[in-house]
Amino acid sequence: MDKKDKKPKQPFIDEVLDYCKVIVCTVLVFLLINTFIAREATVNGASMQPTLQNGDFLILRSIFYTPEQGDIIACNAQGLGKVIVKRIIAVGGQTVSIDFGVGKVYVDGEEYLVDGIPNITTLWEGRDIENLTVPEGEYFVLGDNRQNSNDSRSPDVGFIDRDEILGKAVLRVFPFNSIRTF
């Protein structure tokens, strides 16, 4: 091997700077993806059982996303001061009624059902929900475990503004034995 073919050894400081560049670039790419394309959320509590469990780690789609009825979302609950994971029951312009006596939810006069979850809604949060029209740009959300959920029935949560929605759950990645798409 010719001496010309040998690469000169970089000083230690150059190597450290190279590693720093890689780390900074990686963090920037992560931040861009997390801000504009996808986010993550963790389910806290039993409010989304049986669909989701406490500690489930979700990937959310946030770019080019328009919230729709039935979507599972993560949102900032301003009154609670934390991120919550819930299902959109009604969108702006729709009317919601809950008959707490029989535990049924109605959207635009028709019973709202989700396959595979018990839909009994008898937990009353101190306000009647009868012919409640959701304002445009806002959403009415409930947990799938309606007997153990702090959601739009509560004055602490109320309607969720579009700007508070972080994204739609598209993938549960943890626990690994329960990976699934939504």
C-alpha angles and dihedrals in degrees: 000000000000120000088235090063094059115099112230112248114253118233115251094254091057091053091050091050091051090053091047091053091052092048094048092048091049092050092048092051090048092050092048092050092044093049103041111018114025138359135188135232137180123219111238116197136351099292096110099045131162091023095047132015133216109279097022110148114220135194112217129205109223107160117089090357123151112186115239136187110277096025118133107227141178114224143168109257099206095194091052096040093226145084115268132189115222144148121256108239099173137011131209112305095022122114122230128200127175121197099204091185094066097020099240130142120210128195116193089347096306125106111256112222132175117203115247099014130096105246100195108138110183098133105110117200097198099273130087115238106203123143090344109172115213110229118240112271092024135093139212111222134188134181117243089237093062094180092059107034136107101210143128091319088070121078086222090066108020118153117355115231117223090243090059094059112100095188149292120289107247103161138023105209101171136086088041094218090059102048110150143150127237 
